[in-house]
Amino acid sequence: MADMLADAADWIAGQQQYHLSTTGTYRRGGSVLTDIAITRGASGRQVDQLTGILSWFDQDWLIPASVLTIGPPLAGDKIEVGTEVYEVLPPNGEDCWRWSDNHQTIYRIHSKRYSA
């Protein structure tokens, strides 16, 4: 019997790539993936300080696992979109990525802007 939810997750990932993505480059050492479809996401962070709450947003990227052929994201990898460069970094002791969906088809990659 076919897994309708898994098929739907694959379909959604394809629709996301087609309708919501931009073209970028993913770098890890000497390995470079060019012209890949990536989608911007955001993760809000709040830290309770003595003086109040400090809030900021990291830049997350949604990349289908099928596109990231060099394996799961690693801290220190670079994502380039136009003139902007982001470094894959784990926020607050977390992993630098997590699955964005229950069927493990899309990576949610955490990053910080490295340069412009």
Protein Blocks (a to p, Z undefined) as FASTA:
>chain_A
ZZfklmmmmmmmmmmmmmmmccddddehjbccehiacdddddddddddfkbccddddddd
dddfklmmnbpadehiacdehjbccddddeehiafbdcfbfnopaccdddddfbZZ
